[in-house]
Amino acid sequence: MKQRLATILQLGFPIMLAMLSQSMINLVDAALVGPLGENALAAVGAGSYANFVALSLMTGLSAAIQAQVARRVGAGRLDECAMPTNHGLIIAFCFAMPLSIILMIAAPWLLELFAQNSPTFKGEATNYFQIRVMALTAAAMNLSFRGFWNGIGEPKGFLKLLVFTHICNVILSYLLIYGKLGLPALGVKGAAFGTFISMYLGAFLNLWILNKKARKYGFLTRWKNWAALKRLVFLAIPDSLQQTLFALGMMMLFAIVAQLGISEMAIAHVLLNISLMLILPGLGLGMAANTLVSQSLGAREPEVAWRWGQEVMYTASAVLLVLSLPLIFLPKAVLSLFLHDPALLAMGAIPLQLTGIGIVLDAPSLVFVQALLGAGANRTVLCIRFVAQWLILLPLCWLIGPILGLGLTAVWAVPTLQRIITSVSFLAVWHSRRWSKIQV
């Protein structure tokens, strides 16, 4: 048991840190623009969630590439492990790049969803989204690279590059927001430009390193297998669709809160980003389960795959419990890192405590989503998450918030219920073991 736990942590800890690092983009932007006021914070929130939806269209690439790479590792086909990554780069340039241009042009109409009386809010939100969405190609490249590193069981390689990327993001965003070292003070636009530059730096640094180290796996040499490219696309589509629905749901939740007022928007932006940051360690451990389950199924050992899923879930539950304790017992101290108005701190305290409780309850869902994606049960994942978010979460939030006017705290109790439903559902699917017969 100790050896298996060590394997989970050895594989999962770097992925977990990488996922935490990735979530820091929005948290850094929120912390840096917080002193500019609630209008700036709300604008960054609106632009961030619109960008989150755009990015989610590509996120299925990572899990699909990881599953295919890990299957090849398990089957001993090392010389073609990087082929899915090569195909991911094709998708990044042929799909993500034109999509980012279309979304940049459409930004003023898309941001109408968060319409507020303040013209400053709308202008800043639109500018922030337009700059951020132009980094979509770099994001798709990085998702492809992450799938490769995780699939071969070396997530530390991606983690090092990602940490470098986000250090650059912090430095550049700070300099450009406040106009340090002779640079112009760009405010909200500075946060977006800092992220844009750092993401492309990370993508091309990753490309350069893999070109040197991963040639033996077929990186940038194994291209002409269009049947494999087609399989990758069809494997990625359900995950991308469920991630897009999840991101749209988050954006719609933010839009529902926008009906309550701009102060509630500023608080909700902080709450959602803290929630996203803390679920990412669970998601990172789930990605470790993805690799372990995929490799076990590739070696035709379904019972071993089932055990890996169970043990990673127990580990994630313990980790998320520890990480949630400050949210539950010190909510105002956590919120004070982002909010500087005592009234906003008081309004956000109980919702943050509910967030902490919900994150612990979400552990089985976070792990088994990724484990089932590794097994190829993408449609099952899509179905469960669609029902929980679009038929339960959002209708109840709309009823409790704008219709009944019960306030932010009442709205924020609904996600806790949704997390219980999804975790129980994924536990039932995992224990059914039907996923062990799927071919990818």
RODO-2510 file (C-alpha; in nm, 4 decimals, decimal comma):
residues 440
     n   res          X          Y          Z
     1     m     0,0000     0,0000     0,0000
     2     k     0,2834     0,2413     0,0890
     3     q     0,4511     0,1723    -0,2426
     4     r     0,1296     0,2424    -0,4338
     5     l     0,0747     0,5653    -0,2379
     6     a     0,4312     0,6684    -0,3186
     7     t     0,3616     0,6001    -0,6882
     8     i     0,0445     0,8125    -0,6765
     9     l     0,2232     1,1028    -0,5074
    10     q     0,5323     1,0741    -0,7262
    11     l     0,3187     1,1006    -1,0385
    12     g     0,0383     1,3167    -0,9010
    13     f     0,2286     1,5767    -0,6969
    14     p     0,4034     1,7422    -0,9940
    15     i     0,0774     1,7403    -1,1914
    16     m    -0,1005     1,8856    -0,8874
    17     l     0,1556     2,1644    -0,8575
    18     a     0,1319     2,2283    -1,2306
    19     m    -0,2459     2,2587    -1,2081
    20     l    -0,2147     2,4961    -0,9116
    21     s     0,0365     2,7012    -1,1060
    22     q    -0,1977     2,7171    -1,4034
    23     s    -0,4858     2,8465    -1,1931
    24     m    -0,2648     3,1230    -1,0616
    25     i    -0,3140     3,3211    -1,3851
    26     n    -0,6586     3,4433    -1,2883
    27     l    -0,5767     3,4676    -0,9177
    28     v    -0,2684     3,6797    -0,9908
    29     d    -0,4735     3,9083    -1,2135
    30     a    -0,7436     3,9349    -0,9448
    31     a    -0,4908     4,0129    -0,6702
    32     l    -0,3020     4,2687    -0,8801
    33     v    -0,6072     4,4599    -1,0021
    34     g    -0,7883     4,4385    -0,6661
    35     p    -0,6490     4,7747    -0,5470
    36     l    -0,7933     4,9378    -0,8619
    37     g    -1,1465     4,8865    -0,7272
    38     e    -1,4512     4,6655    -0,7684
    39     n    -1,5160     4,7813    -1,1263
    40     a    -1,1717     4,6609    -1,2382
    41     l    -1,2086     4,3352    -1,0441
    42     a    -1,5524     4,2692    -1,1937
    43     a    -1,4201     4,3484    -1,5439
    44     v    -1,1347     4,1008    -1,5059
    45     g    -1,3881     3,8461    -1,3828
    46     a    -1,6155     3,8884    -1,6849
    47     g    -1,3226     3,8707    -1,9287
    48     s    -1,1740     3,5712    -1,7478
    49     y    -1,4899     3,3608    -1,7658
    50     a    -1,5449     3,4439    -2,1325
    51     n    -1,1839     3,3377    -2,1946
    52     f    -1,2387     3,0258    -1,9833
    53     v    -1,5160     2,9200    -2,2205
    54     a    -1,2905     2,9786    -2,5235
    55     l    -1,0073     2,7773    -2,3671
    56     s    -1,2424     2,4940    -2,2697
    57     l    -1,3069     2,4266    -2,6387
    58     m    -0,9495     2,2962    -2,6486
    59     t    -0,9057     2,1339    -2,3075
    60     g    -1,0135     1,7884    -2,4228
    61     l    -0,6820     1,7737    -2,6098
    62     s    -0,4811     1,7246    -2,2913
    63     a    -0,6693     1,4242    -2,1510
    64     a    -0,7081     1,2648    -2,4966
    65     i    -0,3369     1,2990    -2,5757
    66     q    -0,2420     1,1792    -2,2279
    67     a    -0,4608     0,8689    -2,2616
    68     q    -0,3197     0,7804    -2,6058
    69     v     0,0413     0,8408    -2,4998
    70     a    -0,0038     0,6351    -2,1821
    71     r    -0,1625     0,3474    -2,3771
    72     r     0,1400     0,3413    -2,6079
    73     v     0,3738     0,3404    -2,3066
    74     g     0,1799     0,0533    -2,1497
    75     a     0,1950    -0,1412    -2,4766
    76     g     0,5691    -0,0743    -2,5215
    77     r     0,5288     0,1351    -2,8411
    78     l     0,7679     0,4067    -2,7264
    79     d     0,8821     0,5228    -3,0705
    80     e     0,5357     0,6607    -3,1524
    81     c     0,4351     0,7993    -2,8128
    82     a     0,4625     1,1613    -2,9289
    83     m     0,2425     1,1179    -3,2367
    84     p    -0,0720     1,2368    -3,0509
    85     t     0,1222     1,5459    -2,9396
    86     n     0,2184     1,6210    -3,2995
    87     h    -0,1465     1,5957    -3,3959
    88     g    -0,2353     1,8253    -3,1066
    89     l    -0,0062     2,0927    -3,2512
    90     i    -0,1833     2,0632    -3,5866
    91     i    -0,5143     2,1221    -3,4095
    92     a    -0,3682     2,4188    -3,2186
    93     f    -0,2714     2,6046    -3,5361
    94     c    -0,5592     2,4955    -3,7618
    95     f    -0,8426     2,5410    -3,5111
    96     a    -0,7335     2,7509    -3,2122
    97     m    -0,5727     3,0319    -3,4106
    98     p    -0,8710     3,1157    -3,6370
    99     l    -1,1086     3,0676    -3,3421
   100     s    -0,9180     3,3254    -3,1354
   101     i    -0,9468     3,5819    -3,4179
   102     i    -1,3230     3,5249    -3,4491
   103     l    -1,3745     3,5590    -3,0730
   104     m    -1,1626     3,8744    -3,0546
   105     i    -1,3837     4,0389    -3,3184
   106     a    -1,7024     3,9204    -3,1469
   107     a    -1,5902     4,0309    -2,7987
   108     p    -1,8088     4,3467    -2,7644
   109     w    -2,1243     4,1412    -2,8285
   110     l    -2,0186     3,8462    -2,6117
   111     l    -1,9512     4,0685    -2,3106
   112     e    -2,3067     4,2080    -2,3271
   113     l    -2,4001     3,9048    -2,1155
   114     f    -2,2515     4,0843    -1,8132
   115     a    -2,4100     4,4217    -1,8948
   116     q    -2,3694     4,6762    -1,6171
   117     n    -2,4476     5,0478    -1,6011
   118     s    -2,0782     5,1382    -1,5816
   119     p    -1,9249     5,2092    -1,9286
   120     t    -1,5803     5,1689    -1,7695
   121     f    -1,6638     4,8107    -1,6752
   122     k    -1,7717     4,7127    -2,0271
   123     g    -1,4695     4,8705    -2,1963
   124     e    -1,2189     4,7135    -1,9585
   125     a    -1,3854     4,3701    -1,9724
   126     t    -1,3852     4,3746    -2,3547
   127     n    -1,0208     4,4821    -2,3779
   128     y    -0,9131     4,2196    -2,1258
   129     f    -1,0942     3,9390    -2,3091
   130     q    -0,9676     4,0432    -2,6543
   131     i    -0,6048     4,0294    -2,5421
   132     r    -0,6411     3,7070    -2,3422
   133     v    -0,8229     3,5154    -2,6164
   134     m    -0,5402     3,5816    -2,8632
   135     a    -0,3267     3,3473    -2,6500
   136     l    -0,5593     3,0557    -2,7298
   137     t    -0,3072     2,9002    -2,9726
   138     a    -0,0372     2,9027    -2,7048
   139     a    -0,2828     2,7468    -2,4589
   140     a    -0,3654     2,4654    -2,7037
   141     m     0,0056     2,4005    -2,7588
   142     n     0,0634     2,3809    -2,3848
   143     l    -0,2307     2,1430    -2,3414
   144     s    -0,0735     1,9133    -2,6026
   145     f     0,2636     1,9270    -2,4266
   146     r     0,1043     1,8597    -2,0884
   147     g    -0,0692     1,5511    -2,2267
   148     f     0,2647     1,4171    -2,3499
   149     w     0,4622     1,4809    -2,0304
   150     n     0,1878     1,3309    -1,8125
   151     g     0,1334     1,0369    -2,0474
   152     i     0,4983     0,9244    -2,0361
   153     g     0,4920     0,9566    -1,6557
   154     e     0,7264     1,2589    -1,6350
   155     p     0,5024     1,5480    -1,5238
   156     k     0,7979     1,7277    -1,3628
   157     g     0,9185     1,8232    -1,7098
   158     f     0,6012     2,0204    -1,7761
   159     l     0,5862     2,1564    -1,4200
   160     k     0,9264     2,3265    -1,4449
   161     l     0,8308     2,5044    -1,7643
   162     l     0,4902     2,6018    -1,6299
   163     v     0,6374     2,7518    -1,3127
   164     f     0,8726     2,9607    -1,5288
   165     t     0,5725     3,0750    -1,7366
   166     h     0,3783     3,1928    -1,4348
   167     i     0,6725     3,3681    -1,2739
   168     c     0,6969     3,5650    -1,5980
   169     n     0,3227     3,6316    -1,5779
   170     v     0,3447     3,7779    -1,2271
   171     i     0,6392     4,0034    -1,3128
   172     l     0,5092     4,1222    -1,6491
   173     s     0,1537     4,1785    -1,5272
   174     y     0,2701     4,3844    -1,2297
   175     l     0,5002     4,5988    -1,4443
   176     l     0,2333     4,6603    -1,7084
   177     i    -0,0603     4,7199    -1,4716
   178     y     0,1168     4,9843    -1,2657
   179     g     0,3660     5,1198    -1,5214
   180     k     0,6899     5,0271    -1,3472
   181     l     1,0411     5,0548    -1,5003
   182     g     0,9265     5,3270    -1,7390
   183     l     0,6480     5,1177    -1,8935
   184     p     0,2999     5,2692    -1,9450
   185     a     0,0441     5,2027    -1,6706
   186     l    -0,2153     4,9957    -1,8585
   187     g    -0,4349     4,8857    -1,5681
   188     v    -0,6619     4,5950    -1,6588
   189     k    -0,5101     4,5694    -2,0085
   190     g    -0,1671     4,5286    -1,8485
   191     a    -0,2831     4,2141    -1,6685
   192     a    -0,4027     4,0680    -1,9988
   193     f    -0,0826     4,1578    -2,1864
   194     g     0,1319     4,0020    -1,9126
   195     t    -0,0577     3,6754    -1,9435
   196     f    -0,0495     3,6832    -2,3252
   197     i     0,3286     3,7257    -2,3414
   198     s     0,4059     3,4691    -2,0714
   199     m     0,1864     3,1988    -2,2307
   200     y     0,3636     3,2265    -2,5662
   201     l     0,7015     3,2241    -2,3895
   202     g     0,6046     2,8996    -2,2155
   203     a     0,4703     2,7379    -2,5332
   204     f     0,7781     2,8036    -2,7442
   205     l     1,0164     2,7097    -2,4622
   206     n     0,8296     2,3786    -2,4306
   207     l     0,8536     2,3266    -2,8062
   208     w     1,2280     2,3927    -2,8031
   209     i     1,2982     2,1509    -2,5155
   210     l     1,0837     1,8682    -2,6528
   211     n     1,2454     1,9087    -2,9942
   212     k     1,5765     1,8300    -2,8240
   213     k     1,4629     1,5563    -2,5836
   214     a     1,1602     1,3804    -2,7327
   215     r     1,2723     1,2932    -3,0859
   216     k     1,3110     0,9298    -2,9787
   217     y     0,9373     0,9276    -2,9060
   218     g     0,8556     1,0566    -3,2548
   219     f     0,8131     1,4226    -3,1604
   220     l     0,7819     1,6335    -3,4782
   221     t     0,8732     1,3260    -3,6883
   222     r     0,5657     1,0970    -3,6685
   223     w     0,2818     1,2851    -3,8434
   224     k     0,1254     1,0863    -4,1254
   225     n    -0,1273     0,8717    -3,9468
   226     w    -0,4545     1,0471    -4,0223
   227     a    -0,6573     0,7632    -3,8708
   228     a    -0,4814     0,8330    -3,5373
   229     l    -0,5499     1,2073    -3,5770
   230     k    -0,9168     1,1291    -3,6363
   231     r    -0,9271     0,9063    -3,3249
   232     l    -0,7655     1,1840    -3,1228
   233     v    -1,0264     1,4359    -3,2391
   234     f    -1,3163     1,2036    -3,1607
   235     l    -1,1661     1,1192    -2,8225
   236     a    -1,1110     1,4886    -2,7401
   237     i    -1,4519     1,6166    -2,8552
   238     p    -1,6648     1,4712    -2,5701
   239     d    -1,4196     1,5968    -2,3059
   240     s    -1,3932     1,9377    -2,4740
   241     l    -1,7711     1,9511    -2,4959
   242     q    -1,8191     1,8680    -2,1286
   243     q    -1,5444     2,1164    -2,0335
   244     t    -1,7105     2,3792    -2,2530
   245     l    -2,0457     2,3134    -2,0894
   246     f    -1,8746     2,3375    -1,7495
   247     a    -1,7075     2,6668    -1,8455
   248     l    -2,0305     2,8023    -1,9933
   249     g    -2,1995     2,7031    -1,6705
   250     m    -1,9406     2,8956    -1,4695
   251     m    -1,9876     3,1969    -1,6968
   252     m    -2,3664     3,1719    -1,6646
   253     l    -2,3334     3,1459    -1,2862
   254     f    -2,1250     3,4651    -1,2949
   255     a    -2,3878     3,6271    -1,5187
   256     i    -2,6610     3,5270    -1,2718
   257     v    -2,4632     3,6884    -0,9902
   258     a    -2,4211     3,9967    -1,2118
   259     q    -2,7985     4,0441    -1,1817
   260     l    -2,7474     4,0991    -0,8077
   261     g    -2,5007     4,3890    -0,8493
   262     i    -2,1403     4,4796    -0,9251
   263     s    -2,0265     4,4223    -0,5642
   264     e    -2,1585     4,0662    -0,5826
   265     m    -1,9741     4,0268    -0,9157
   266     a    -1,6437     4,1290    -0,7582
   267     i    -1,6943     3,8852    -0,4686
   268     a    -1,8065     3,6026    -0,6983
   269     h    -1,4981     3,6456    -0,9164
   270     v    -1,2758     3,5911    -0,6129
   271     l    -1,4856     3,2985    -0,4849
   272     l    -1,4886     3,1208    -0,8204
   273     n    -1,1163     3,1627    -0,8707
   274     i    -1,0358     3,0338    -0,5232
   275     s    -1,2669     2,7388    -0,5895
   276     l    -1,1042     2,6673    -0,9255
   277     m    -0,7598     2,6903    -0,7693
   278     l    -0,8378     2,4440    -0,4914
   279     i    -1,0134     2,1863    -0,7077
   280     l    -0,7118     2,1744    -0,9388
   281     p    -0,4983     1,9657    -0,6986
   282     g    -0,7805     1,7100    -0,7023
   283     l    -0,7938     1,7363    -1,0792
   284     g    -0,4152     1,6957    -1,0924
   285     l    -0,4360     1,3759    -0,8881
   286     g    -0,7176     1,2718    -1,1196
   287     m    -0,4779     1,3160    -1,4126
   288     a    -0,2359     1,0866    -1,2320
   289     a    -0,5230     0,8378    -1,2135
   290     n    -0,5763     0,8908    -1,5872
   291     t    -0,2178     0,7808    -1,6578
   292     l    -0,2217     0,4891    -1,4111
   293     v    -0,5605     0,3629    -1,5324
   294     s    -0,4642     0,4022    -1,9001
   295     q    -0,1340     0,2206    -1,8555
   296     s    -0,3040    -0,0625    -1,6621
   297     l    -0,5710    -0,1025    -1,9283
   298     g    -0,3024    -0,0914    -2,1976
   299     a    -0,1352    -0,3807    -2,0145
   300     r    -0,4758    -0,5604    -1,9951
   301     e    -0,5038    -0,5372    -1,6141
   302     p    -0,8524    -0,3911    -1,5438
   303     e    -0,8535    -0,4910    -1,1757
   304     v    -0,5292    -0,2987    -1,1196
   305     a    -0,6834    -0,0012    -1,3013
   306     w    -0,9867    -0,0092    -1,0682
   307     r    -0,7657    -0,0165    -0,7598
   308     w    -0,5626     0,2809    -0,8838
   309     g    -0,8809     0,4853    -0,9225
   310     q    -0,9964     0,4035    -0,5698
   311     e    -0,6625     0,4811    -0,4060
   312     v    -0,6157     0,8106    -0,5912
   313     m    -0,9654     0,9151    -0,4796
   314     y    -0,8794     0,8525    -0,1131
   315     t    -0,5568     1,0516    -0,1530
   316     a    -0,7355     1,3433    -0,3202
   317     s    -0,9983     1,3545    -0,0447
   318     a    -0,7284     1,3943     0,2197
   319     v    -0,5406     1,6612     0,0232
   320     l    -0,8523     1,8685    -0,0477
   321     l    -0,9618     1,8496     0,3154
   322     v    -0,6309     2,0009     0,4289
   323     l    -0,6401     2,2729     0,1597
   324     s    -0,9994     2,3682     0,2460
   325     l    -0,9390     2,4280     0,6178
   326     p    -0,8344     2,7974     0,5810
   327     l    -1,1473     2,8671     0,3763
   328     i    -1,3707     2,7141     0,6417
   329     f    -1,2059     2,8593     0,9531
   330     l    -1,0347     3,1803     0,8288
   331     p    -1,2568     3,3073     0,5461
   332     k    -1,1990     3,6804     0,5958
   333     a    -0,8225     3,6377     0,6124
   334     v    -0,8279     3,4575     0,2777
   335     l    -1,0614     3,7099     0,1147
   336     s    -0,8525     4,0056     0,2361
   337     l    -0,5838     3,9058    -0,0145
   338     f    -0,8204     4,0179    -0,2912
   339     l    -1,0902     4,2378    -0,1388
   340     h    -1,0115     4,5593     0,0456
   341     d    -1,3608     4,6820     0,1375
   342     p    -1,4872     4,5607     0,4825
   343     a    -1,8424     4,5361     0,3473
   344     l    -1,7290     4,3046     0,0670
   345     l    -1,5317     4,0922     0,3145
   346     a    -1,8395     4,0470     0,5350
   347     m    -2,0597     3,9612     0,2363
   348     g    -1,8145     3,6994     0,1060
   349     a    -1,7251     3,5161     0,4295
   350     i    -2,0071     3,2570     0,4473
   351     p    -2,0005     3,1835     0,0700
   352     l    -1,6277     3,1137     0,1004
   353     q    -1,6927     2,8691     0,3854
   354     l    -1,9511     2,6922     0,1683
   355     t    -1,6897     2,6772    -0,1074
   356     g    -1,4444     2,5022     0,1252
   357     i    -1,7006     2,2407     0,2285
   358     g    -1,8023     2,1819    -0,1322
   359     i    -1,4454     2,1264    -0,2488
   360     v    -1,4001     1,8363    -0,0037
   361     l    -1,7250     1,6796    -0,1241
   362     d    -1,6048     1,7151    -0,4847
   363     a    -1,3026     1,4824    -0,4495
   364     p    -1,4611     1,1633    -0,5958
   365     s    -1,5973     1,3583    -0,8916
   366     l    -1,2630     1,5258    -0,9689
   367     v    -1,0682     1,1993    -0,9650
   368     f    -1,3160     0,9725    -1,1406
   369     v    -1,3807     1,2240    -1,4189
   370     q    -1,0153     1,1969    -1,5207
   371     a    -0,9914     0,8232    -1,4527
   372     l    -1,2963     0,7606    -1,6722
   373     l    -1,1505     0,9814    -1,9455
   374     g    -0,8371     0,7672    -1,9315
   375     a    -1,0567     0,4619    -1,9754
   376     g    -1,2361     0,6232    -2,2701
   377     a    -1,5754     0,6752    -2,0974
   378     n    -1,5984     1,0324    -2,2237
   379     r    -1,9693     1,0243    -2,3044
   380     t    -2,0595     0,9084    -1,9548
   381     v    -1,8623     1,1978    -1,8057
   382     l    -2,0344     1,4431    -2,0400
   383     c    -2,3824     1,3184    -1,9513
   384     i    -2,3380     1,3334    -1,5734
   385     r    -2,1787     1,6764    -1,5725
   386     f    -2,4390     1,8197    -1,8105
   387     v    -2,7298     1,7058    -1,5941
   388     a    -2,5720     1,8234    -1,2684
   389     q    -2,4756     2,1670    -1,3972
   390     w    -2,7390     2,2626    -1,6519
   391     l    -3,0468     2,0891    -1,5119
   392     i    -2,9763     2,1326    -1,1396
   393     l    -2,7154     2,4015    -1,0581
   394     l    -2,8032     2,6877    -1,2926
   395     p    -3,1860     2,6685    -1,2732
   396     l    -3,1730     2,6614    -0,8917
   397     c    -2,9241     2,9532    -0,8794
   398     w    -3,1462     3,1581    -1,1118
   399     l    -3,4520     3,0810    -0,8983
   400     i    -3,2824     3,1583    -0,5674
   401     g    -3,0922     3,4678    -0,6887
   402     p    -3,2647     3,6966    -0,9426
   403     i    -3,6173     3,5501    -0,9029
   404     l    -3,6523     3,5116    -0,5242
   405     g    -3,3811     3,7659    -0,4354
   406     l    -3,2341     3,5602    -0,1507
   407     g    -2,8836     3,6970    -0,2002
   408     l    -2,5321     3,5739    -0,2713
   409     t    -2,5054     3,3366     0,0274
   410     a    -2,8202     3,1456    -0,0708
   411     v    -2,7026     3,1211    -0,4318
   412     w    -2,3660     2,9867    -0,3192
   413     a    -2,5248     2,7004    -0,1240
   414     v    -2,6475     2,5401    -0,4483
   415     p    -2,3031     2,4292    -0,5803
   416     t    -2,2550     2,2251    -0,2614
   417     l    -2,5670     2,0244    -0,3473
   418     q    -2,4505     1,9833    -0,7062
   419     r    -2,1114     1,8494    -0,5934
   420     i    -2,2757     1,5844    -0,3759
   421     i    -2,4865     1,4650    -0,6694
   422     t    -2,1931     1,4442    -0,9133
   423     s    -1,9619     1,2656    -0,6669
   424     v    -2,2237     1,0004    -0,5861
   425     s    -2,2922     0,9513    -0,9569
   426     f    -1,9263     0,9052    -1,0504
   427     l    -1,8712     0,6660    -0,7596
   428     a    -2,1564     0,4500    -0,8910
   429     v    -2,0152     0,4511    -1,2462
   430     w    -1,6657     0,3622    -1,1274
   431     h    -1,7908     0,0698    -0,9197
   432     s    -1,9917    -0,0649    -1,2143
   433     r    -1,6590    -0,1308    -1,3993
   434     r    -1,8202    -0,1134    -1,7422
   435     w    -1,5512     0,1384    -1,8443
   436     s    -1,2884    -0,1414    -1,8403
   437     k    -1,4186    -0,2791    -2,1724
   438     i    -1,3887     0,0449    -2,3757
   439     q    -1,1289     0,0647    -2,6566
   440     v    -0,9449     0,3910    -2,7331
***
